[in-house]
Amino acid sequence: MSIKQILENAKNLTNNEKAMLAHCLISSLDSVQEDGVEEAWGTLAENRFKELDSGEVSGVSWDQIKSEIRN
């Protein structure tokens, strides 16, 4: 699969799936990782997704975050 095809397919992902993909790609750049780090990130991402999906927590927009930082 070409990079162009991958990028086109990525457009169809949800924001959460795009975030997970971005994390995995960035993590793959690291040459040395401590044992268990990748598994811990995966578990954390799954737990956060479940919390959002269930409504237990709600997301915050980037605009809200920037506004809070400025204040």
PASEKE-781988 format. One record per atom (N, C-alpha, C): z, y, x; residue in one letter. Coordinates in nm, 3 decimals. Atoms other than C-alpha are relative to their C-alpha. Layout:
BEGIN
@c3 Z, c2 Y, c1 X, residu A
...
! end
This chain:
BEGIN
@c3 0.000, c2 -0.117, c1 0.085, residu M
@c3 0.000, c2 0.000, c1 0.000, residu M
@c3 0.000, c2 0.124, c1 0.090, residu M
@c3 0.008, c2 -0.121, c1 -0.081, residu S
@c3 -0.091, c2 0.342, c1 0.139, residu S
@c3 0.111, c2 0.097, c1 -0.037, residu S
@c3 -0.102, c2 -0.102, c1 0.026, residu I
@c3 0.148, c2 0.636, c1 0.164, residu I
@c3 -0.038, c2 0.078, c1 -0.126, residu I
@c3 0.045, c2 -0.074, c1 0.117, residu K
@c3 -0.064, c2 0.817, c1 -0.095, residu K
@c3 0.035, c2 -0.076, c1 -0.128, residu K
@c3 -0.034, c2 0.082, c1 0.116, residu Q
@c3 -0.015, c2 0.528, c1 -0.340, residu Q
@c3 0.151, c2 -0.002, c1 -0.023, residu Q
@c3 -0.146, c2 0.001, c1 0.011, residu I
@c3 0.356, c2 0.518, c1 -0.268, residu I
@c3 0.048, c2 0.130, c1 -0.062, residu I
@c3 -0.039, c2 -0.130, c1 0.054, residu L
@c3 0.390, c2 0.890, c1 -0.336, residu L
@c3 -0.038, c2 0.014, c1 -0.146, residu L
@c3 0.042, c2 -0.005, c1 0.141, residu E
@c3 0.193, c2 0.859, c1 -0.659, residu E
@c3 0.094, c2 -0.084, c1 -0.086, residu E
@c3 -0.092, c2 0.086, c1 0.075, residu N
@c3 0.416, c2 0.571, c1 -0.772, residu N
@c3 0.140, c2 0.062, c1 -0.009, residu N
@c3 -0.133, c2 -0.061, c1 -0.002, residu A
@c3 0.730, c2 0.762, c1 -0.674, residu A
@c3 0.013, c2 0.109, c1 -0.106, residu A
@c3 -0.003, c2 -0.103, c1 0.103, residu K
@c3 0.636, c2 1.036, c1 -0.921, residu K
@c3 0.049, c2 -0.054, c1 -0.134, residu K
@c3 -0.039, c2 0.063, c1 0.126, residu N
@c3 0.708, c2 0.788, c1 -1.201, residu N
@c3 0.147, c2 -0.043, c1 -0.003, residu N
@c3 -0.141, c2 0.039, c1 -0.007, residu L
@c3 1.065, c2 0.722, c1 -1.087, residu L
@c3 0.087, c2 0.104, c1 -0.067, residu L
@c3 -0.098, c2 -0.094, c1 0.053, residu T
@c3 1.367, c2 0.877, c1 -1.254, residu T
@c3 0.061, c2 0.077, c1 0.117, residu T
@c3 -0.065, c2 -0.076, c1 -0.107, residu N
@c3 1.563, c2 1.137, c1 -1.058, residu N
@c3 0.098, c2 -0.086, c1 0.078, residu N
@c3 -0.097, c2 0.087, c1 -0.068, residu N
@c3 1.832, c2 0.879, c1 -0.982, residu N
@c3 -0.072, c2 -0.099, c1 0.091, residu N
@c3 0.076, c2 0.094, c1 -0.083, residu E
@c3 1.573, c2 0.632, c1 -0.855, residu E
@c3 -0.060, c2 0.071, c1 0.121, residu E
@c3 0.053, c2 -0.078, c1 -0.113, residu K
@c3 1.413, c2 0.904, c1 -0.640, residu K
@c3 0.109, c2 0.027, c1 0.102, residu K
@c3 -0.112, c2 -0.025, c1 -0.091, residu A
@c3 1.754, c2 0.987, c1 -0.493, residu A
@c3 0.033, c2 -0.125, c1 0.079, residu A
@c3 -0.028, c2 0.126, c1 -0.068, residu M
@c3 1.816, c2 0.622, c1 -0.413, residu M
@c3 -0.108, c2 -0.029, c1 0.102, residu M
@c3 0.111, c2 0.022, c1 -0.092, residu L
@c3 1.471, c2 0.593, c1 -0.254, residu L
@c3 0.013, c2 0.093, c1 0.121, residu L
@c3 -0.015, c2 -0.096, c1 -0.109, residu A
@c3 1.529, c2 0.908, c1 -0.049, residu A
@c3 0.111, c2 -0.044, c1 0.095, residu A
@c3 -0.112, c2 0.046, c1 -0.083, residu H
@c3 1.862, c2 0.775, c1 0.072, residu H
@c3 -0.043, c2 -0.119, c1 0.085, residu H
@c3 0.042, c2 0.119, c1 -0.074, residu C
@c3 1.708, c2 0.442, c1 0.170, residu C
@c3 -0.097, c2 0.035, c1 0.112, residu C
@c3 0.096, c2 -0.041, c1 -0.104, residu L
@c3 1.424, c2 0.610, c1 0.358, residu L
@c3 0.070, c2 0.071, c1 0.115, residu L
@c3 -0.073, c2 -0.073, c1 -0.105, residu I
@c3 1.657, c2 0.845, c1 0.545, residu I
@c3 0.088, c2 -0.096, c1 0.078, residu I
@c3 -0.086, c2 0.097, c1 -0.069, residu S
@c3 1.894, c2 0.560, c1 0.623, residu S
@c3 -0.080, c2 -0.088, c1 0.094, residu S
@c3 0.081, c2 0.086, c1 -0.085, residu S
@c3 1.608, c2 0.358, c1 0.767, residu S
@c3 -0.036, c2 0.068, c1 0.132, residu S
@c3 0.028, c2 -0.072, c1 -0.124, residu L
@c3 1.559, c2 0.630, c1 1.032, residu L
@c3 0.110, c2 -0.019, c1 0.103, residu L
@c3 -0.112, c2 0.021, c1 -0.090, residu D
@c3 1.901, c2 0.562, c1 1.178, residu D
@c3 -0.018, c2 -0.132, c1 0.075, residu D
@c3 0.020, c2 0.122, c1 -0.078, residu S
@c3 1.875, c2 0.313, c1 1.461, residu S
@c3 0.128, c2 -0.083, c1 0.012, residu S
@c3 -0.126, c2 0.072, c1 -0.013, residu V
@c3 2.244, c2 0.224, c1 1.481, residu V
@c3 0.090, c2 0.037, c1 -0.117, residu V
@c3 -0.093, c2 -0.022, c1 0.111, residu Q
@c3 2.475, c2 0.181, c1 1.185, residu Q
@c3 0.119, c2 -0.091, c1 0.016, residu Q
@c3 -0.118, c2 0.084, c1 -0.001, residu E
@c3 2.824, c2 0.054, c1 1.154, residu E
@c3 -0.015, c2 -0.110, c1 -0.103, residu E
@c3 0.006, c2 0.111, c1 0.095, residu D
@c3 2.868, c2 -0.277, c1 0.978, residu D
@c3 0.052, c2 0.043, c1 -0.136, residu D
@c3 -0.043, c2 -0.024, c1 0.137, residu G
@c3 2.890, c2 -0.245, c1 0.602, residu G
@c3 -0.037, c2 0.136, c1 -0.057, residu G
@c3 0.031, c2 -0.134, c1 0.048, residu V
@c3 2.766, c2 0.115, c1 0.578, residu V
@c3 -0.107, c2 -0.004, c1 -0.108, residu V
@c3 0.110, c2 0.007, c1 0.096, residu E
@c3 2.442, c2 0.030, c1 0.398, residu E
@c3 0.049, c2 -0.059, c1 -0.133, residu E
@c3 -0.053, c2 0.063, c1 0.121, residu E
@c3 2.623, c2 -0.196, c1 0.152, residu E
@c3 0.092, c2 0.098, c1 -0.074, residu E
@c3 -0.091, c2 -0.097, c1 0.062, residu A
@c3 2.888, c2 0.072, c1 0.089, residu A
@c3 -0.078, c2 0.110, c1 -0.072, residu A
@c3 0.083, c2 -0.102, c1 0.065, residu W
@c3 2.618, c2 0.336, c1 0.017, residu W
@c3 -0.065, c2 -0.054, c1 -0.126, residu W
@c3 0.063, c2 0.062, c1 0.117, residu G
@c3 2.442, c2 0.097, c1 -0.219, residu G
@c3 0.099, c2 -0.014, c1 -0.115, residu G
@c3 -0.104, c2 0.015, c1 0.102, residu T
@c3 2.764, c2 0.023, c1 -0.404, residu T
@c3 0.037, c2 0.135, c1 -0.060, residu T
@c3 -0.032, c2 -0.134, c1 0.048, residu L
@c3 2.849, c2 0.392, c1 -0.427, residu L
@c3 -0.110, c2 0.053, c1 -0.092, residu L
@c3 0.113, c2 -0.049, c1 0.081, residu A
@c3 2.502, c2 0.477, c1 -0.560, residu A
@c3 -0.004, c2 -0.072, c1 -0.135, residu A
@c3 -0.002, c2 0.075, c1 0.126, residu E
@c3 2.520, c2 0.200, c1 -0.821, residu E
@c3 0.113, c2 0.046, c1 -0.090, residu E
@c3 -0.115, c2 -0.046, c1 0.079, residu N
@c3 2.866, c2 0.312, c1 -0.933, residu N
@c3 -0.025, c2 0.139, c1 -0.059, residu N
@c3 0.031, c2 -0.134, c1 0.049, residu R
@c3 2.755, c2 0.676, c1 -0.961, residu R
@c3 -0.102, c2 -0.005, c1 -0.113, residu R
@c3 0.101, c2 0.014, c1 0.104, residu F
@c3 2.450, c2 0.572, c1 -1.161, residu F
@c3 0.062, c2 -0.052, c1 -0.129, residu F
@c3 -0.066, c2 0.055, c1 0.119, residu K
@c3 2.665, c2 0.365, c1 -1.400, residu K
@c3 0.085, c2 0.106, c1 -0.068, residu K
@c3 -0.082, c2 -0.106, c1 0.057, residu E
@c3 2.903, c2 0.660, c1 -1.448, residu E
@c3 -0.086, c2 0.101, c1 -0.075, residu E
@c3 0.091, c2 -0.094, c1 0.067, residu L
@c3 2.612, c2 0.892, c1 -1.530, residu L
@c3 -0.061, c2 -0.062, c1 -0.123, residu L
@c3 0.067, c2 0.068, c1 0.110, residu D
@c3 2.438, c2 0.637, c1 -1.750, residu D
@c3 0.092, c2 -0.022, c1 -0.119, residu D
@c3 -0.096, c2 0.026, c1 0.108, residu S
@c3 2.753, c2 0.562, c1 -1.951, residu S
@c3 0.053, c2 0.128, c1 -0.064, residu S
@c3 -0.053, c2 -0.126, c1 0.051, residu G
@c3 2.835, c2 0.929, c1 -2.000, residu G
@c3 0.141, c2 0.029, c1 0.048, residu G
@c3 -0.135, c2 -0.021, c1 -0.054, residu E
@c3 3.164, c2 0.891, c1 -1.814, residu E
@c3 0.008, c2 0.131, c1 0.077, residu E
@c3 0.011, c2 -0.127, c1 -0.070, residu V
@c3 3.055, c2 1.181, c1 -1.596, residu V
@c3 -0.135, c2 0.062, c1 -0.037, residu V
@c3 0.128, c2 -0.065, c1 0.027, residu S
@c3 2.781, c2 1.437, c1 -1.639, residu S
@c3 -0.051, c2 0.063, c1 0.128, residu S
@c3 0.062, c2 -0.058, c1 -0.118, residu G
@c3 2.536, c2 1.569, c1 -1.385, residu G
@c3 0.017, c2 0.151, c1 0.003, residu G
@c3 -0.007, c2 -0.144, c1 -0.020, residu V
@c3 2.540, c2 1.919, c1 -1.245, residu V
@c3 -0.133, c2 0.043, c1 0.059, residu V
@c3 0.129, c2 -0.046, c1 -0.049, residu S
@c3 2.220, c2 2.112, c1 -1.193, residu S
@c3 0.016, c2 0.069, c1 0.136, residu S
@c3 0.000, c2 -0.067, c1 -0.129, residu W
@c3 2.126, c2 2.253, c1 -0.853, residu W
@c3 0.034, c2 0.147, c1 -0.018, residu W
@c3 -0.031, c2 -0.140, c1 0.026, residu D
@c3 2.141, c2 2.602, c1 -1.006, residu D
@c3 0.150, c2 0.022, c1 -0.019, residu D
@c3 -0.145, c2 -0.011, c1 0.019, residu Q
@c3 2.503, c2 2.541, c1 -1.112, residu Q
@c3 0.073, c2 -0.010, c1 0.134, residu Q
@c3 -0.064, c2 0.018, c1 -0.130, residu I
@c3 2.595, c2 2.421, c1 -0.764, residu I
@c3 -0.016, c2 0.126, c1 0.084, residu I
@c3 0.022, c2 -0.121, c1 -0.078, residu K
@c3 2.435, c2 2.724, c1 -0.597, residu K
@c3 0.085, c2 0.115, c1 -0.052, residu K
@c3 -0.079, c2 -0.107, c1 0.061, residu S
@c3 2.611, c2 2.955, c1 -0.842, residu S
@c3 0.147, c2 -0.013, c1 0.040, residu S
@c3 -0.139, c2 0.022, c1 -0.037, residu E
@c3 2.950, c2 2.798, c1 -0.768, residu E
@c3 0.024, c2 0.030, c1 0.148, residu E
@c3 -0.014, c2 -0.027, c1 -0.143, residu I
@c3 2.891, c2 2.825, c1 -0.393, residu I
@c3 0.005, c2 0.151, c1 0.024, residu I
@c3 0.004, c2 -0.145, c1 -0.017, residu R
@c3 2.809, c2 3.195, c1 -0.425, residu R
@c3 0.130, c2 0.067, c1 -0.046, residu R
@c3 -0.123, c2 -0.060, c1 0.055, residu N
@c3 3.126, c2 3.262, c1 -0.626, residu N
@c3 0.115, c2 -0.047, c1 0.079, residu N
! end
